[in-house]
Amino acid sequence: MLKDLLYAGLGAASIMKESIEEEVKKLEEKGKIKKDDAKSFIESLEKKGKEEDEKIKNLFKNAIKEVINELGLATKEDIEKLKEDIVSKA
């Protein structure tokens, strides 16, 4: 479910990016914005989008880690440590 939510967000962002690019291109064609300015604007939006994507991923990771800790679930690291302890005692 979490993956579906993330993919839906990414899909929406992709559609939004395409719409913005189309609108900027229209402004460029009408002479209301210079080509260099349009390119710079789109690049800055892409950069900000990537930064926001990283922030969201980190927020999700941290939230999931908190839930795992609150529920007291074993992590892969916990299980590996137990395996090592069992092997070293055998």
C-alpha positions as YAML, in Angstrom:
chain: A
units: angstrom
residues:
- id: 1
  name: MET
  ca: [0.00, 0.00, 0.00]
- id: 2
  name: LEU
  ca: [2.83, 2.38, 0.84]
- id: 3
  name: LYS
  ca: [4.47, 1.67, -2.50]
- id: 4
  name: ASP
  ca: [1.18, 2.35, -4.28]
- id: 5
  name: LEU
  ca: [0.91, 5.69, -2.51]
- id: 6
  name: LEU
  ca: [4.47, 6.58, -3.42]
- id: 7
  name: TYR
  ca: [3.95, 5.56, -7.06]
- id: 8
  name: ALA
  ca: [0.74, 7.57, -7.23]
- id: 9
  name: GLY
  ca: [2.61, 10.61, -5.97]
- id: 10
  name: LEU
  ca: [5.37, 10.11, -8.50]
- id: 11
  name: GLY
  ca: [2.82, 9.71, -11.28]
- id: 12
  name: ALA
  ca: [1.09, 12.91, -10.26]
- id: 13
  name: ALA
  ca: [4.43, 14.73, -10.16]
- id: 14
  name: SER
  ca: [5.25, 13.47, -13.64]
- id: 15
  name: ILE
  ca: [1.93, 14.68, -15.02]
- id: 16
  name: MET
  ca: [2.41, 18.02, -13.30]
- id: 17
  name: LYS
  ca: [5.90, 18.36, -14.78]
- id: 18
  name: GLU
  ca: [4.58, 17.70, -18.28]
- id: 19
  name: SER
  ca: [1.81, 20.26, -17.83]
- id: 20
  name: ILE
  ca: [4.23, 22.90, -16.59]
- id: 21
  name: GLU
  ca: [6.59, 22.23, -19.48]
- id: 22
  name: GLU
  ca: [3.71, 22.61, -21.96]
- id: 23
  name: GLU
  ca: [2.60, 25.91, -20.41]
- id: 24
  name: VAL
  ca: [6.16, 27.27, -20.35]
- id: 25
  name: LYS
  ca: [6.57, 26.26, -24.00]
- id: 26
  name: LYS
  ca: [3.35, 28.12, -24.87]
- id: 27
  name: LEU
  ca: [4.64, 31.23, -23.09]
- id: 28
  name: GLU
  ca: [7.92, 30.87, -24.97]
- id: 29
  name: GLU
  ca: [6.13, 30.58, -28.32]
- id: 30
  name: LYS
  ca: [4.06, 33.69, -27.54]
- id: 31
  name: GLY
  ca: [7.25, 35.57, -26.74]
- id: 32
  name: LYS
  ca: [6.28, 36.16, -23.13]
- id: 33
  name: ILE
  ca: [9.34, 34.34, -21.82]
- id: 34
  name: LYS
  ca: [12.82, 33.90, -23.25]
- id: 35
  name: LYS
  ca: [14.03, 30.44, -24.21]
- id: 36
  name: ASP
  ca: [16.92, 30.60, -21.74]
- id: 37
  name: ASP
  ca: [14.58, 31.73, -18.96]
- id: 38
  name: ALA
  ca: [12.16, 28.91, -19.77]
- id: 39
  name: LYS
  ca: [14.96, 26.35, -19.69]
- id: 40
  name: SER
  ca: [16.32, 27.75, -16.44]
- id: 41
  name: PHE
  ca: [12.84, 27.73, -14.87]
- id: 42
  name: ILE
  ca: [12.22, 24.11, -15.81]
- id: 43
  name: GLU
  ca: [15.66, 23.05, -14.56]
- id: 44
  name: SER
  ca: [15.06, 24.79, -11.23]
- id: 45
  name: LEU
  ca: [11.70, 23.04, -10.91]
- id: 46
  name: GLU
  ca: [13.32, 19.67, -11.63]
- id: 47
  name: LYS
  ca: [16.00, 20.32, -9.03]
- id: 48
  name: LYS
  ca: [13.45, 21.34, -6.42]
- id: 49
  name: GLY
  ca: [11.32, 18.31, -7.31]
- id: 50
  name: LYS
  ca: [14.26, 15.97, -6.77]
- id: 51
  name: GLU
  ca: [15.05, 17.60, -3.45]
- id: 52
  name: GLU
  ca: [11.44, 17.26, -2.32]
- id: 53
  name: ASP
  ca: [11.40, 13.64, -3.49]
- id: 54
  name: GLU
  ca: [14.41, 12.90, -1.28]
- id: 55
  name: LYS
  ca: [12.78, 14.65, 1.68]
- id: 56
  name: ILE
  ca: [9.60, 12.62, 1.25]
- id: 57
  name: LYS
  ca: [11.52, 9.35, 0.96]
- id: 58
  name: ASN
  ca: [13.45, 10.15, 4.12]
- id: 59
  name: LEU
  ca: [10.24, 11.06, 5.96]
- id: 60
  name: PHE
  ca: [8.69, 7.73, 4.92]
- id: 61
  name: LYS
  ca: [11.78, 5.79, 5.98]
- id: 62
  name: ASN
  ca: [11.92, 7.51, 9.35]
- id: 63
  name: ALA
  ca: [8.20, 7.02, 9.94]
- id: 64
  name: ILE
  ca: [8.46, 3.32, 9.11]
- id: 65
  name: LYS
  ca: [11.48, 2.92, 11.40]
- id: 66
  name: GLU
  ca: [9.56, 4.59, 14.23]
- id: 67
  name: VAL
  ca: [6.59, 2.27, 13.74]
- id: 68
  name: ILE
  ca: [8.87, -0.78, 13.70]
- id: 69
  name: ASN
  ca: [10.54, 0.39, 16.91]
- id: 70
  name: GLU
  ca: [7.21, 1.15, 18.62]
- id: 71
  name: LEU
  ca: [5.84, -2.27, 17.70]
- id: 72
  name: GLY
  ca: [9.01, -3.96, 18.85]
- id: 73
  name: LEU
  ca: [9.49, -5.81, 15.57]
- id: 74
  name: ALA
  ca: [12.78, -7.50, 14.82]
- id: 75
  name: THR
  ca: [14.86, -5.96, 12.05]
- id: 76
  name: LYS
  ca: [17.14, -7.79, 9.64]
- id: 77
  name: GLU
  ca: [20.07, -6.63, 11.74]
- id: 78
  name: ASP
  ca: [18.47, -8.09, 14.88]
- id: 79
  name: ILE
  ca: [17.94, -11.46, 13.17]
- id: 80
  name: GLU
  ca: [21.48, -11.52, 11.77]
- id: 81
  name: LYS
  ca: [22.90, -10.78, 15.23]
- id: 82
  name: LEU
  ca: [20.85, -13.64, 16.70]
- id: 83
  name: LYS
  ca: [22.13, -15.98, 13.98]
- id: 84
  name: GLU
  ca: [25.72, -14.94, 14.72]
- id: 85
  name: ASP
  ca: [25.18, -15.48, 18.46]
- id: 86
  name: ILE
  ca: [23.71, -18.95, 17.84]
- id: 87
  name: VAL
  ca: [26.56, -19.93, 15.50]
- id: 88
  name: SER
  ca: [29.24, -18.65, 17.88]
- id: 89
  name: LYS
  ca: [27.73, -20.61, 20.79]
- id: 90
  name: ALA
  ca: [27.43, -23.82, 18.79]
...
